[in-house]
């Protein structure tokens, strides 16, 4: 990766509708656990919904056009945000916002099923094809029109810009800000129907969003709910020194207690990679060993900041994000797209060193109540299809597959990271030797061991047994020679 776009603040490159969704998502979680009798928190959260004032004015008659305008605005909010809004009690909404709930339900239903298609599933498909670069621009346009139930007009410039976008997003070593920059250029050049849904899907696949628990204290009583904050994680394969965390420095999010979990996650990712890539070239192994990981908290800070003065003090604590951070780091070494629809949670435990290099980690068990909350968050998101966690009493629900692992290597396997890769090296001298050798001459008549000849005779004369059992007294070498000769 390069530092090309790192000078720009990431928030300046992100679409406003996505930032509005993150603000509403976080603010709604605060409403679930906080007392807001006078309504300032509620007002701060809901004004970002962009509701048409004429729709809810006293004695107003809602026209279909105004209703459709509001529903289209609500479409840009993530399903998990809309579900959280719909779940708010009446007391949290008050009379002013109660009439909005039916529209939230309608927007959520439309995202899940608009006619015969699911716009959310369609947006995820289009975003996946963009990040993988497996389609040409005309093919991508046809897929988008069909899966999003929209109409993008074909033009030479649109094809050029789509191709450029895919070219930028499929590069191996770019920073998260580079992704944001390429998307911003395309957004400024084109106004496409439901492109906001595709942008949401792209940002979900690019940005690291750990499953977190929000705890609120009222006297001796503690209330907790699940939530997530967007965090950018970049891996640089060079020895240049970089700070582990990027922050605006105003203390909006206290990340001191995440220092140790991040170090543990980086060590675990490098150890697991080394464990299965010992035969790779020295320069590659050295670059992995020297790799630095940077966690950019500036987007999350911008989300929390409006609420920090009066309602929330965010402190990142606990180590349950260690497995997720470790898998994100490992994915950057191997295939960044592998974790697109996968989330993980768990604390790294004891380290098992491999004598040949690297090693693996145990994953410790977690509080079942915390896992239940995180499972709910993953299920409500609708864009996550796999949740990996320590062994627990969780079962697959609908679209969400639950996988359990006792070690980090099992987590990596469930994440389909293809981490057990082999480095193949061309050896022409050996290839020529095997090519020129006549296999039938390896075992010439009379050159075989007597025991081999005896077993081969039994195999030739066997006419009744579909499964032939070798004598237990035979050595593995003899059996191997028999099979080699007979095949």
Rosetta blueprint (number, residue, H / E / L):
1 X L
2 X L
3 X L
4 X L
5 X L
6 X L
7 X L
8 X L
9 X L
10 X H
11 X H
12 X H
13 X H
14 X L
15 X L
16 X H
17 X H
18 X H
19 X H
20 X H
21 X H
22 X H
23 X H
24 X H
25 X H
26 X H
27 X H
28 X H
29 X H
30 X H
31 X H
32 X H
33 X H
34 X L
35 X L
36 X L
37 X L
38 X L
39 X L
40 X H
41 X H
42 X H
43 X H
44 X H
45 X H
46 X H
47 X H
48 X H
49 X H
50 X L
51 X L
52 X L
53 X H
54 X H
55 X H
56 X L
57 X L
58 X L
59 X L
60 X L
61 X L
62 X L
63 X L
64 X H
65 X H
66 X H
67 X H
68 X H
69 X H
70 X H
71 X H
72 X H
73 X H
74 X H
75 X H
76 X L
77 X L
78 X L
79 X H
80 X H
81 X H
82 X H
83 X H
84 X H
85 X H
86 X H
87 X L
88 X L
89 X L
90 X H
91 X H
92 X H
93 X H
94 X H
95 X H
96 X H
97 X H
98 X H
99 X L
100 X L
101 X H
102 X H
103 X H
104 X H
105 X H
106 X H
107 X H
108 X H
109 X H
110 X H
111 X H
112 X H
113 X L
114 X E
115 X L
116 X L
117 X E
118 X L
119 X H
120 X H
121 X H
122 X H
123 X H
124 X H
125 X H
126 X H
127 X H
128 X H
129 X H
130 X H
131 X H
132 X H
133 X L
134 X L
135 X L
136 X L
137 X H
138 X H
139 X H
140 X H
141 X H
142 X H
143 X H
144 X H
145 X H
146 X H
147 X H
148 X L
149 X L
150 X L
151 X L
152 X L
153 X L
154 X L
155 X L
156 X H
157 X H
158 X H
159 X H
160 X H
161 X H
162 X H
163 X H
164 X H
165 X H
166 X H
167 X H
168 X H
169 X H
170 X L
171 X L
172 X L
173 X L
174 X L
175 X L
176 X H
177 X H
178 X H
179 X H
180 X H
181 X H
182 X H
183 X H
184 X H
185 X H
186 X H
187 X H
188 X H
189 X H
190 X L
191 X L
192 X L
193 X L
194 X L
195 X H
196 X H
197 X H
198 X H
199 X H
200 X H
201 X H
202 X H
203 X H
204 X H
205 X H
206 X H
207 X L
208 X E
209 X L
210 X L
211 X E
212 X E
213 X E
214 X E
215 X E
216 X E
217 X E
218 X E
219 X L
220 X L
221 X E
222 X E
223 X E
224 X E
225 X E
226 X E
227 X E
228 X E
229 X L
230 X L
231 X E
232 X E
233 X E
234 X E
235 X E
236 X E
237 X L
238 X L
239 X L
240 X L
241 X L
242 X L
243 X L
244 X L
245 X E
246 X E
247 X L
248 X L
249 X L
250 X L
251 X L
252 X L
253 X E
254 X E
255 X L
256 X H
257 X H
258 X H
259 X H
260 X H
261 X H
262 X H
263 X H
264 X H
265 X H
266 X H
267 X H
268 X H
269 X H
270 X H
271 X H
272 X H
273 X H
274 X H
275 X H
276 X H
277 X L
278 X L
279 X L
280 X L
281 X L
282 X H
283 X H
284 X H
285 X H
286 X H
287 X H
288 X H
289 X H
290 X L
291 X L
292 X E
293 X E
294 X E
295 X E
296 X E
297 X L
298 X H
299 X H
300 X H
301 X H
302 X H
303 X H
304 X H
305 X H
306 X H
307 X H
308 X H
309 X L
310 X L
311 X L
312 X L
313 X L
314 X E
315 X E
316 X L
317 X L
318 X L
319 X L
320 X L
321 X L
322 X H
323 X H
324 X H
325 X H
326 X H
327 X H
328 X H
329 X H
330 X H
331 X H
332 X H
333 X H
334 X H
335 X L
336 X H
337 X H
338 X H
339 X H
340 X L
341 X L
342 X E
343 X E
344 X E
345 X L
346 X L
347 X E
348 X E
349 X E
350 X E
351 X E
352 X E
353 X E
354 X L
355 X L
356 X L
357 X L
358 X L
359 X E
360 X E
361 X E
362 X E
363 X E
364 X E
365 X L
366 X L
367 X L
368 X H
369 X H
370 X H
371 X H
372 X H
373 X H
374 X H
375 X H
376 X H
377 X H
378 X H
379 X H
380 X H
381 X H
382 X L
383 X L
384 X L
385 X L
386 X E
387 X E
388 X E
389 X E
390 X L
391 X L
392 X L
393 X L
394 X L
395 X L
396 X L
397 X E
398 X L
399 X L
400 X E
401 X E
402 X E
403 X E
404 X E
405 X L
406 X L
407 X E
408 X H
409 X H
410 X H
411 X H
412 X H
413 X H
414 X H
415 X L
416 X L
417 X L
418 X L
419 X L
420 X L
421 X L
422 X L
423 X L
424 X L
425 X L
426 X L
427 X L
428 X H
429 X H
430 X H
431 X H
432 X H
433 X H
434 X H
435 X H
436 X H
437 X L
438 X L
439 X H
440 X H
441 X H
442 X L
443 X L
444 X L
445 X L
446 X L
447 X L
448 X L
449 X L
450 X H
451 X H
452 X H
453 X H
454 X H
455 X H
456 X H
457 X H
458 X H
459 X H
460 X H
461 X H
462 X L
463 X L
464 X L
465 X L
466 X L
467 X L
468 X L
469 X L
470 X L
471 X L
472 X L
473 X L
474 X L
475 X L
476 X H
477 X H
478 X H
479 X H
480 X H
481 X H
482 X H
483 X H
484 X H
485 X H
486 X H
487 X L
